[in-house]
Amino acid sequence: MSRQVFELETLLGQLIDEHHKLLVHVDKHQVAMRAFDLKAMDDCARLQEAARIRIASMETKRRGLIVQIARAFTGWSNKDLTLHIDDAQHDFGDKTVLGHTGPFDGQEVLDIILAQPATTNFIAAKLYRFLVRDDLSPQFQDRLGDLLRSSNYEITPFLRTVFLSRDFYSSASVGTHIKGPVELIVSTYRRLGLGATPGMPDFNSASTELGQTLLNPPTVAGWSQGRAWITPGSLLARGNFARAMLLPDVIAFTDPNLGPYPSQLRAFSARIRAGEDIATASKIADGADAADAQRSTMATANLLSAHEEFNTRYASLKGWEEAVRRVRPTLRRAAQFSLTTLVLEGGARSTTEAVDSLVARFLSVPLDSETHDAAVTFLEAELGTTDLDRAKTYLEEPLRLTAHLIMSTPQYQLA
């Protein structure tokens, strides 16, 4: 089946329902019906029916393939972090997978799938789109698939070829990739010259706020990429992350690993330590947080319980205390860097040169002249001079404020 035919049939399948609505509408309006070319409508109906039959056949084959593959993995499970295969639960019968028939197990099915050119083409294209750019012709995708297949799925030779290619450094590839949240955070660390992950802002909290919690994707397909990362809200959150990195609030920061959950535990713990009995402290805590209590089945249970031994509030408090005792401590230290040192060692002596130095350090694509000039004007106003040597003793915070402006631009979201 040619690529064009497949795309046409897929498109027709997506339009079947809408086309059905159109035919019903026309049928109810006889005047409009007479204006149509009935032969063309009949041809369209036959094409639609053929597409429906072909799509139904493809769906049946797809479901059948899934069943065959699932049979190969019967009996597979895990014990803690170790693979366990229960032969008593495994289906040893013949399975037919992608033209191969035999008593396959899971590993053999994976080998069959990995031997398909479509598999290497898909993986190679996905790597290329992530690392280089989205624009990828079918012919070039086949070449990338051949490269990955020739290295027996070894990623290192594939990446070496991509990174050393002219295409990777071409103008069509530079500054076209939108950074995901984790990419944005890690690239910020690197551009600031950090040698270790800072304790504030908290990495996990920051990435979650930006829309990506590591090891917890929204679906089995992972996270959407590219433009899906950019919304008005996410741009504001990215700017807030840049500010938290450059100008951390070390006074208000609290370790997210030590914050009690639910929030009522804090008030409850204070009352217990003040000497109140469990039942009284629990009722007061629930009353003080009425909105939370209405949403909390635990709070409802507390109100119904007449005996301290069944009080879930106290159980939660003791459980949280024991959990916190086992938390591995994280050094909560702000990022250690000096923009003053970076800028002056780069040879900058004026506010314009300072902005140029920051732009070169943080951006993969240049700023437009209007934004660049606005950054220079802002820095001059903060320093009260254009001469960096005269402002050397108080240069750091104005530079950080200027860097925050640069890191909040659309250009900083690109790699």
N, C-alpha and C positions, 0 to 999 in steps of 0.2 A: 504494500500500500504506500503510495507516494505521500510525502509530507503535506503537499497541498490538499490532497483528498482528505487526509486525516484532519487537518485544520478546518476544512469546510464542513465535514460531518460533525466535528465537535461544536462548531459555531451553530449549525442547524439545530443540534440537540439543545443548546442553550436558548434558542429562539422559539422552540416548539410551543411552549405555553403561551408566549406573547402572540404568536401567529394564530393560535387557536382562538384567542380573544378577538383578534382582528376578523377572522372568518365569521364568528358568531355575530359580531357587530354589523358586518356587511349583510348577513342573512336577514337581519331585522329591518334593514333599510333597502327595500326592493328597488327604489329609484337609483340608488348608488350601485346596486348589483348590476343593473342593465348597462351601466357605464363601463364596467370592467370587461376585459378581454377574457371570456370564459375559458378559452383554450389555455391561456397563460396561467389562469388559476388552477386548471386541472393539472398542468405540468408541475406547478409548484406543490400541489397536494401529493403527487406521486413522489417527488423528490423528498418531501417531508416524511412520507411514510417509509421510504427507503432508508433515510437517515435514522428514523426511529428504530427500525429493525436492526440496522447495523450497530447502533449504540446499545440496544438491548443485548445483542450477541456479545459485544465487547464486555458489558457489565457481567454477563453470565460467566464468561471466561475468567474475568478478574476474580470473581468470587470463588470460582472453582480452584484457581491457583492459590488463593489465600488458604482455603481448606487443606490443600495438599501440603503446603508449607507448614501449617499448624500441626498437622499429623507428625511431621518430622521432629517437632519440638516437644511432643508429648513426653512426660516424665521428667522434663527439665525443671529444676527449681534451685533454690539456694539454701544453704545453712549458714547463717550469719553472712559472711562475705565470700563463701566458698561455693562454687558450682556443685550441685548434686544432681545426678541422673539416676532416676528410679527405673530400672529395667522392667519392673512389674507393671509400670504405668505407660511404658513406651509402645508405640504402634510400630511393629516390625514389618508391616505389610508394604507392598510396592506403592510408591507415589510417583506421579508424573509432574515434573517441574520443568517448565521451559524446554520441552522436547526431550527431556531425559527421564527414564523410568527405572526405578530400582528401590530397594528397601532403605532409602536414605535416612540418615539422622540429621540433626540440626547443622552440624559442621559441614556435612557433604552438601546440604542445600545452600549454605553460605558460599561454598566453593563454586557451585553452579551459578549463583547470582553474580559473584565477583568476576566470573569468566565472561560475562556478557559485555560487549562493547558499550551498550547503553549505560551500564553501571559506571565504567571509567569515564565516559563522556560527561555524565551527570556530576560526578564528584569533582572532576577536573574543572568543569565550568563553574561549579559553585565556589571552588577555591579562587579561581580567576576573578570572578565577580566581586568577591570579598576583598581580595588583595589589590586588584588593578582597577577595573571599571566594569560597568554593566553591559556596555556595548560588546557583543560577542557574536560573530557570524557562525552559522552551522558548520562551515568548512573549518574554521579555526577551532571550534569546539571539538571536532573530530581529531584534529592534530594534537590538541591538549590531551584528549583521551588516549591516543596512541602513546604519548609520552609517559603518562601515568601507568599505562598497562605494560610498557616496555621495562619499567623499573619495578614491576611486580608490586605495585601499590606503595612503594617506598616514597614517603612524602618529601624527604630531604632532597633527592635529586630533582624532583619536580619543582620544588621551591627555588633551588639554586638556579635552574634554567630560567624561571620566571623573573627572579630578582636581578639576574644579569642581562636580561633582554633589553633592547632599546625601547620596546613597547612600555615597559614598566616605568621608564623615566620620561616618556614622551609627554608633550603638553596635553594630549588628550586624556592622559591617565592621572596626572598630578592635580590634586585639589578637587577631585570629583567624587571621592568616597566620603559619605557622611559617617562620622564616628558614632559607634554605639556608646552607651553609658560607660561600660568598663574600659573601652578604648579611650574615651575622653579622659577618664580619671588617670589611667596609666600613662597616657601621653603627657598629661599635665605634670605628673611626677618627673618624667624624663626631661621635659623642657625646662623644668626648674632645677635640673641637675641633682635631684635627690638620690641618695644611695640606699634609702630604706623607706618602707611604707610609713607615713606619719600616723600617729595615733588619733589626731584630730585634723579634719573631720573624720569620723569613723568610715572606713571603706565600705562596709556592707550597708550601712545606713545611707550613705551618699549614693551608691549605685541603685539601691531600691528606690530612693526618692527620684532618681532620674529614669526609672522604668525597667531596671534589669537587676534581678537578684540571682547571683550565680548559683548554679545547680538547681534552680527552681524556675524553669521556663513555663510560659503560660500554656503551652501545648506540647505534644510529643514532637512537633515540627520545629520547636525552638522559638526563637524570637524573630519577628519581622525585621527586615533590615532597611537600609537606605532612608527614604523620605518618611517612613513610618516612625522613625525616631523623633521627628521634628513636628512639634505642635506649639502654639503660643505658650501653653503651660510648661512644656518641657524646655523651651528656650529660656524662660524665666528661671526654672530650676537649675539649668546649666550655669546661668549667670550667678545664681546664689552659691553654687558649688565653687565657682572661681573665687568669689569673695571669701568664702569659708577657708579656702586654701591660702589666699594672700593676706587676709585680715581676720584670722581666727578669733572667735569670742572665747578666750581661755577662761573667763570668769563664769560664764553661764553654761559652759559645756559640762555635760554629765555622761558617764559611761553607759551606753545603751545596753550593755550586757548586765548591768546591775540595777536597772530600773524595774521596780516590782510590777507584776501583772497579776490581777487587775489593779488599777490605780488605787482602789480603796484600801489595799493592803498597807499603804504608807500610814494613813490615819489610824487604821486598826492597830498596827504595830506600836504607834506612839501611845495609844491608850492602854494597851496591855503593859507596856513598860512603865506607865504612870501608876500602875497598880489596880486598874479596873478589872472586874471579872470578865470572863470571855463573853458571856451572853450579853451583858450591858454594852461592852465595847463594840460588839458585832452589830447590835441594833443601832447604836449611835452612828457607826460608820455607814450602815446602810441608809439611815435617814439623811446623813450629810451628803450622800451621793445618790439622791433619789432617781435622777435620770439614768445613772448607770445601773441602779438596783432594778429598775423596771426592765432593763435589757438583759439582766444577768439571772440565769436559772440558779446559780450558786447563791445569790442574794435572796432569792425567793425561798430556797431551802433553809437558809438561816432563819428566816422569819417564821417558818413552820416548825422548826426544831425547838423542842423544849428542853433538850438535854445537851450539855456541853460536849459530850463525847461524839455527838453527831454534827457538831458545828463545822461546816466546810470552810468557813473563813479561817479558823485557827489551823485547820489542816493545810490550807493553801499557804498560810504564813510559814509554818514549819517546813513545808516542802520547798518553798522558795529559799528559805535560809540554808537548807541543806544543798540545794542546787548551786547557790552562789558560792558556797565554800569550795565547790569543785570546779569552778570556772578558772581556766588558765588566765592569769593576769595579762593584760595588754598594756604596753607602755603608752600612756596617753600624753604624747608630746607633739607640739605643733611642728610643722615642716621647718627644717633648718636650712635656710638659704638666704642669700643677700643679693638683692637686685642691684644695689649700689656697686658691689664688687663686680658683678657680671657686666654691668653697663660700662663702668670706668675701665675695667680691664679690656673691654672690647674697643676702647679708643674713643668713646663718645665724650665730647666736651661741651656740647650745647644741647638745648632741649630737643631740637629737631633730630640731632644725632642719637639722642637717648631714645626717642620714639622709634627711629629707624632700627636701633638695636633690639628693642622689644619686639617689634614687628618681625624682624628676621628670626628671632628666637622662638616666637610663639605661633607664627602663621606659615602655612604652606603656600598660600596665595597672597598677593599684595592687597593692601587696603586701597579703597578708592581715595582719591585726593581729598575729597571733602571730609571723610572720616579721619584721615591722617592729619589734616590741618587742625581739625577739632581736638584731636588728642594732644597735639603740640601746644595749642592755645590753653588747654586745660592744665598741662604740666607747668607751663610758664606762670599761670595764675596761682598755682599751688606753691611754686618756688619763689615767686616774686622777682625772678631773674631768668635770663636765658643761659647764664654761665653756670655749669655744673660744679666747677671748682669752688665757687663762692657759696654754693648750697650743699657742699659735701657733708656737713655735720647733721643736716636734717633731710637728706635726700631720699632715704629709704621709703618712708610712708607715701610721699607723693608719687614715687615710682610704682609702688604697689597699687595705688589708686588708678594710675594710668594703665597699668597692666590689666587691672580688672576691666576697664573699658574695652581694651583690645580683646580680652578673652571672652567678652560678652557679645562680640560681633558674630554675624553669620559665618565669616571666614574662618573663625576658630573651630567651627564644627566640622571642617573639611580636612581630609588628609590626602 
